[in-house]
């Protein structure tokens, strides 16, 4: 949407992902119109309702362009042309969806049947579920069926009116929830108890399949739903002569049509075809490219076995920066901490661990008890068990330091906060 007149985006995400989303937005260098935190997931219809209700607080009746986070669109000009057409239909009071012009009989998408012409688009005759291959081929051959992209455009008021008509309980609960919204740094929080009572439903089922206002604009702009590691291989433009996509440091021998992603370490792959290998700070995954969706079964096992990898990442983002747990063992843990310029960690203490801080780059303003001192590159400081302490970056560049923890218990919940500019009372 570069160069368009779009307003700053409103982002909806789960509470657990808030710092990661905020950091990604910061890295993109763009402002935003708010990050709405869902206390629990309730599917797309309520999420869009929250965004629409929030948007109408600052704009009389904005046109909303609803986009998923995991889509790839290669042809920006083609996409903007389709958005311009959809905007015309939305201004006329239609609920517009984007129908992808299919280039194959795909069984992984739902389909939209186009109807009579309406302005620069067409009415929607029917939404159909994911078909079998033979039916999908019939759809493609007809020239009148399109993939359901899950992208929409409509006036906020029109969507809310149709939601109120077809899903009144959902509308009422979302209205109650947004009335409780409160600002928390970059985030917008709503009452978790109210929102937890909201029905769970998609915009397709709750509104689009029931409304008489559904319209469609065809989209042929190199769209892909990047919903898995294998789809990253499918959409990549940088395959080598053996059909491999390599990201990071990897050596391949006798490997074909595979996706290899090395984040931290060297990966060596020998004599395998059609595989996905992903190495991250947390774990390594090796999967058949056609079975990679079964990773959810592994996640379920991690949860059942109460493995820490299910809940915790090695690198964790916080409002003040991030930390990376680079090593740990019995009675010790080593972290690389990055504090953004002007940010400060909470005034805190620990019952079970002492800490050593070694500054690698930047300048730290360290408070231990009643004493405050500047600690610069290649200098260190020691915080005994039970001492109240705080860390701040007073400089203009990121502060990077190595923290060595030692003690009988090193859990993130061993923290007592006395003051915190981010309003946190727990370890999160």
Residue pairs with C-beta under 8 A, 6 or more apart in sequence:
1 65
1 76
1 79
1 80
1 83
2 76
3 80
4 80
4 83
6 65
7 33
7 59
7 62
8 30
8 31
8 32
8 33
9 30
9 32
9 33
10 32
10 33
10 34
10 35
10 36
10 51
10 54
10 55
11 21
11 25
11 32
11 34
11 35
11 36
12 35
12 36
12 38
12 47
12 48
12 50
12 51
13 21
13 35
13 36
13 37
13 38
14 37
14 38
14 40
14 41
15 37
15 38
15 39
15 189
18 35
18 37
18 187
19 316
19 317
19 318
19 319
20 317
21 35
22 35
22 185
22 186
22 187
22 317
22 319
23 317
23 322
25 32
25 35
32 186
33 55
33 58
34 54
34 186
34 187
34 188
35 186
35 187
35 188
36 47
36 50
36 51
36 54
36 181
36 187
36 188
36 190
37 184
37 187
37 188
37 189
37 190
38 47
38 50
38 190
38 195
39 190
39 192
39 195
39 196
40 192
40 195
40 196
41 200
42 195
42 198
42 199
42 200
42 201
43 200
43 201
43 202
44 150
44 202
44 203
44 204
45 163
45 167
45 170
45 201
45 202
45 203
45 205
45 206
45 207
46 170
46 173
46 174
46 195
46 198
46 199
46 200
46 201
48 64
48 66
48 152
48 159
48 203
49 159
49 160
49 163
49 170
49 171
49 174
50 174
50 177
50 178
50 190
51 64
51 66
52 64
52 156
52 159
52 160
53 156
53 160
53 174
53 175
53 178
54 178
54 181
54 188
55 62
55 64
55 156
56 62
56 156
56 157
56 160
59 156
61 155
61 156
61 157
62 155
62 156
63 87
63 90
63 91
63 153
63 154
63 155
63 156
64 152
64 153
64 154
64 155
64 156
64 159
65 83
65 86
65 151
65 152
65 153
66 151
66 152
66 153
66 203
67 151
68 150
68 151
68 225
70 225
70 226
70 227
71 149
71 150
71 151
71 223
71 224
71 225
71 226
72 222
72 223
72 224
72 225
72 226
72 235
73 79
73 221
73 222
73 223
73 224
74 221
74 222
74 223
74 224
75 220
75 221
75 222
76 221
77 221
78 219
78 220
78 221
78 222
79 219
79 221
79 223
82 98
82 217
82 218
82 219
82 221
83 153
85 120
85 121
85 217
86 96
86 98
86 121
86 153
86 217
87 153
88 119
88 120
89 96
89 118
89 119
89 120
89 121
89 153
89 215
89 217
90 96
90 153
90 154
90 155
90 158
91 155
92 119
93 155
93 158
93 213
94 118
94 121
94 154
94 158
94 213
94 214
94 215
95 152
95 154
95 158
95 159
95 162
95 207
95 208
95 211
95 213
95 214
95 215
96 121
96 152
96 153
96 154
96 215
96 216
96 217
97 112
97 124
97 148
97 149
97 151
97 152
97 208
97 214
97 215
97 216
97 217
98 149
98 151
98 152
98 153
98 216
98 217
98 218
98 219
99 112
99 114
99 146
99 147
99 148
99 149
99 216
99 217
99 218
99 219
100 109
100 146
100 147
100 148
100 149
100 218
100 219
100 220
100 223
101 146
101 218
101 219
101 220
102 139
102 140
102 145
102 146
102 147
104 140
105 133
105 136
105 137
105 139
105 140
106 136
106 147
107 130
107 131
107 132
107 133
107 136
108 130
108 225
109 130
109 147
109 148
109 225
110 127
110 128
110 129
110 130
110 147
110 148
110 204
111 127
111 128
111 131
111 136
111 139
111 145
111 146
111 147
111 148
112 124
112 126
112 127
112 128
112 145
112 146
112 147
112 148
112 216
113 124
113 125
113 126
113 127
113 128
113 144
113 145
114 122
114 123
114 124
114 125
114 144
114 145
114 146
114 216
114 218
115 122
115 123
115 124
115 125
116 122
116 123
117 123
118 215
120 217
121 215
121 216
121 217
121 218
122 215
122 216
122 218
123 214
123 215
123 216
124 208
124 214
124 215
124 216
127 148
127 204
127 208
127 209
128 139
128 145
131 139
139 145
146 216
146 218
147 223
148 204
149 219
149 223
149 225
150 204
150 225
151 219
152 203
152 208
158 213
159 207
160 171
162 207
162 210
162 211
162 213
163 170
163 171
163 174
163 206
163 207
164 171
164 172
165 211
166 206
166 207
166 210
166 211
167 199
167 201
167 206
167 207
169 199
170 198
170 199
170 201
170 206
173 194
173 195
173 197
173 198
173 199
174 195
174 198
176 191
176 194
177 190
177 191
177 194
177 195
177 198
178 190
180 190
180 191
180 194
181 188
181 189
181 190
182 188
182 189
183 189
184 422
184 423
185 319
185 422
185 423
199 206
208 214
224 231
224 234
224 235
225 231
226 232
226 235
228 292
228 293
229 259
229 261
229 276
229 278
229 285
229 287
229 289
229 292
230 259
230 276
230 289
230 290
230 292
230 293
232 245
232 259
233 239
233 245
233 257
233 258
233 259
233 276
233 289
236 245
236 259
238 245
239 245
240 246
242 252
242 255
242 256
242 257
243 256
243 257
243 258
244 252
244 255
244 256
244 257
244 258
244 259
244 260
245 258
245 259
245 260
246 252
246 260
247 260
247 261
247 262
248 260
248 261
248 262
248 263
248 267
248 279
249 262
249 265
249 266
249 267
250 260
250 262
250 266
250 267
250 268
250 269
250 277
251 266
251 267
251 268
251 269
252 258
252 260
252 268
252 269
252 270
253 268
253 269
253 270
253 271
254 270
254 271
254 272
255 269
255 270
255 271
255 272
255 273
255 275
256 273
256 274
257 273
257 274
257 289
258 269
258 272
258 273
258 274
258 275
258 276
258 277
258 289
259 275
259 276
259 277
259 278
259 289
260 267
260 269
260 276
260 277
261 277
261 278
261 279
262 279
263 278
263 279
263 280
263 281
264 279
264 280
264 281
265 279
267 277
267 279
269 275
269 277
274 288
274 289
274 290
275 286
275 287
275 288
275 289
276 285
276 286
276 287
276 288
276 289
276 292
277 284
277 285
277 286
278 284
278 285
281 313
281 314
281 315
281 324
282 309
282 313
282 314
283 309
285 295
285 298
287 294
287 295
299 310
302 309
302 310
303 310
314 324
314 325
314 326
315 322
315 323
315 324
315 325
316 322
316 323
316 324
316 325
319 343
319 422
320 339
320 340
320 343
320 344
320 345
320 422
321 337
321 338
321 339
321 340
321 343
321 393
321 398
321 399
322 337
322 338
323 335
323 336
323 337
323 338
323 403
324 335
324 336
324 337
325 333
325 334
325 335
326 334
326 335
326 336
327 333
327 334
328 334
328 410
331 406
331 407
331 408
331 410
332 404
332 405
332 406
332 410
333 404
333 405
333 410
334 402
334 403
334 404
334 405
335 402
335 403
335 405
336 360
336 400
336 401
336 402
336 403
337 357
337 391
337 399
337 400
337 401
337 402
337 403
338 398
338 399
338 400
339 345
339 362
339 364
339 391
339 392
339 393
339 398
339 399
339 400
339 401
340 393
340 398
341 393
341 395
341 396
341 397
341 398
341 399
342 393
342 394
343 392
343 393
344 390
344 391
344 392
344 393
344 421
345 390
345 391
345 392
346 390
346 415
346 417
346 418
346 419
346 420
346 421
346 422
346 424
347 367
347 388
347 389
347 390
347 417
347 418
347 419
347 420
348 388
348 389
348 390
348 415
348 416
348 417
348 418
349 386
349 387
349 388
349 389
349 415
349 416
349 418
350 385
350 386
350 407
350 414
350 415
350 416
351 385
351 386
351 409
351 414
351 416
352 385
352 407
352 408
352 409
352 410
352 414
353 385
353 405
353 406
353 407
353 408
353 409
353 410
353 414
354 382
354 383
354 384
354 385
354 405
354 406
354 407
355 382
355 383
355 389
355 403
355 404
355 405
355 406
356 380
356 381
356 382
356 383
356 403
356 404
356 406
357 364
357 366
357 375
357 380
357 381
357 383
357 391
357 401
357 402
357 403
358 378
358 379
358 380
358 401
358 402
358 404
359 375
359 376
359 377
359 378
359 379
359 380
359 399
359 400
359 401
360 377
360 400
360 401
360 402
361 377
361 397
361 398
361 399
361 400
362 377
362 393
362 395
362 397
362 398
362 399
362 400
362 401
363 374
363 375
363 376
363 377
363 393
363 394
363 395
363 399
364 374
364 375
364 376
364 381
364 391
364 392
364 393
364 399
364 401
365 372
365 373
365 374
365 375
365 391
365 392
365 393
365 394
366 372
366 373
366 374
366 375
366 381
366 389
366 390
366 391
366 392
367 389
367 390
367 391
367 392
368 381
368 383
368 387
368 388
368 389
369 387
369 388
369 389
373 381
374 394
375 381
383 389
385 407
388 418
393 399
412 427
413 426
413 427
415 427
417 424
417 425
